[in-house]
Amino acid sequence: MLNIPQLLAQELSLKLAQVQNALDLLNEGATIPFIARYRKERTGELNEIQLRDLADRFAYLTELEERKQTILDAIATQGKLTEELKAKIESCLQKNELEDLYLPYKPKRRTRATIAKEKGLEPLAEWIQSLNQPQTKTVDLLKEAANYIDSERGIKTAEEALKGAADILAESVAEKAKLRAYLRDYLLQSGVFVSQIKKDHPEGSTKFEMYRNFQAKVKEIAPHNLLALLRGEAEGILTVDIDYDESSVLNYLESEEVKTRVPELRRFYQEMLKDSFNRLMKTSLMTEVRSDRKNYADLESIKTFESNLRELLLSPPAGMKPAIALDPGFRTGCKAVVLDQTGKFLEYQTLFPHQSANQRQQAGETLKKWIAKYQIQLIAIGNGTASRETDEFVGEVLKSLPTQPIKVMVNESGASIYSASDVAREEFPELDLTVRGAISIGRRLQDPLAELVKIDPKSIGVGQYQHDVDQKLLKKKLDETVESCVNYVGVDLNTASKELLTVVSGMTPTVAKNVINYRNEKGVFKNRRELLKVPKLGPKAFEQAAGFLRIRGGDQPLDNTAVHPESYRVVQAIASDLNLPLAQITQASERLKSLNLQKYVTDTIGLPTLQDIIRELEKPGRDPRAEFKYATFKEGVNEISDLQVGMELEGIVTNVANFGAFVDIGVHQEGLVHISQLSDRFVRDPKEVVKVGQVVKVRVLEVNEALRRISLSMRSADLPQRHSNRQTPQQNATVDDLKARFNKKA
């Protein structure tokens, strides 16, 4: 069998010791964030991406080895396991290659070949096969086949006997691993996806209009195009096929299988091979090719989702400051809530600034009262219905104040999902779900990461075809992204919610709940060691979690840093050498830089960890997220009808796909910056240029009110416009079609 660690080292260009140590740590229950941050010496400084690739490939190869053993046992039971076959199976590195080898021995339903064998035609097939040699001069197939006529077995003519022999040979050919591998690759490399809209859907009646007469090479089709084709097919609107050159396929099969020069035997083989491919191979190979491309499209779409989710979760926080949050509405009013500097809910009221002048004035007075009473520093406004009108109203109120809070439009995707969730009901059982949604909007301005972890990532609105991809893989990768982001930033142990704590390395939902209960009963944690008093939080969980949890103003100053408790002795030694109290070591950044770190190297703490410690001590408790910025939407541009070609606006990137980026410019309809309009230079991947949450300057290229389509550009205005032929279908797609690729905002 395979030496998996050795193979992983070769495939990932790593040292065997790195691979083995990383696998050992994972097997011991260590999390990837913990290994990447606190076990650099053991892994040779493997980062999270490398560790996740290693873990994923290890899981694949482990499953492959288990499948190999099952197959070997099955073939051995049949008494057909040769040393050559065993060697081929044991050396397999891909699952489809393994299944090809197993196919001839796999239990199957009753086939035409098995029926022919039951009729006693296998000797005829073997005789025909024996004649398939260059030296064969003459053949009389019908004469030989006549010997197998048997009315009791249902063989009435020589032609029927030959047909049965052909069925046996056809199945044998269809099960040859070498032939299947070649043809699968041929279809992948040379096939073309083609689609048509079914006749009962007239032109312009479906969101799949761009796929009415669509073609794309199998090997080059864009992931979003393939997922759209498959969705259209599943909805009964599209027919999707793979075109290929049948003559090339048959010529290949003949070159491999036909050895004889006898015309009669060649014709027999040509007909048999055509039947073998069309009846026994084509459907399964097409399925495998579609599955291969679907898997690729899933992976690429999930990568895009991961990237967008990461950027959203790591959006710069406005800070834990007193805030007012507004969930706008016209008829039902604006749900307004007040949050303190910890995100605690204080009070709410429904305001009606869009009903009458009197109600508008009353709403304004309420805001002024709250701003003064709670010393409000932030105002969050959800970007849904009535958002621009509410933004305008708040702006009018703030103009009359000597000191104005920061007013920010907040993406409210998923807020209603949260408000109706078990998490929200447990947190605010007495509040209406619309009020809970407003609280979520305010908190995601204060600290996006802490609030967004409460929402299913698929409901946040930054995915591409997330309902069409492998759901198990999607959940795994999104959970990994959330885990990575939370542990990258760190968590305040004394303010974190149960949902946030659950994602911390080493924590489980049960342990996180116990931490909350302990905190509620005993008061705030004074130091990290106190965690060991929490029920079910043992030494292993403490080891995994402690470095990612922060305690501000506690007994131990290092508890507010990313320095792990296991390294405190080293820091104390450094402080002693610098003649500084431990509490002051974070104020001596220049002296820390001049240290000879080699002096502090031990068997368990090497230079990588020491360098991390020094960087952390230089900026203790720092938030690694970027500086907070927000977009200012253009006054007077509130609806799509207000837009004019050439208008320059500021907006926020809400979603990035492989064909471009969607930007919120404050008109209740996102605009699309096509990949060809993202930069003055050629852009291969939009993620190279933009990211979710980024504030960008855009220019209006085209507005189609009927289709609610807005085309935007980030290119210099004085450069000639260019369009990429590679993405033409996307340029012609309606906004409804484009939005179908993403979650509808909740």
ZIMOZI-V685335 format. One line per field, one symbol per residue. burial: # if it has 9 or more other C-alpha atoms within 8 Angstrom, else .. A space follows every 10 residues. Layout:
# ZIMOZI-V685335
burial->???
This chain:
# ZIMOZI-V685335
burial->...##.###. ...#.#.### ###.##...# ######..## ###.##.#.. ##.##.##.. ##.##..#.. ##..##.... #....#..## .#....##.# ##........ .######.#. ##.##..#.. ###..#..#. ##.###.##. ....#..#.# ##.####### #######.## #.##.##### #######... #.....#### ####.####. #.##.##### ###...#### .#......## ..##...### ##..##..## .#######.# ###.##.##. ..######.# ##.###.### ########.# ########## ..######## ###.#..#.. #####...## ####..##.# #....##### ####.##### #.###.##.. ....#.#### .######### ...##..... ..######## ########## #####.#### ######..#. #..#..##.. ########## ###..#.### #######.#. ######.##. ....####.# ##.#..#... ########## #..#..#.## ####..##.. ##..##...# .#..##.##. .#....#... #...###### #.##.###.# #...#..... #.#...#### ..#.#...## ########## ########## #########. ..#..#..## ###.###### ###....### #####..... .......... ..######## ###.##
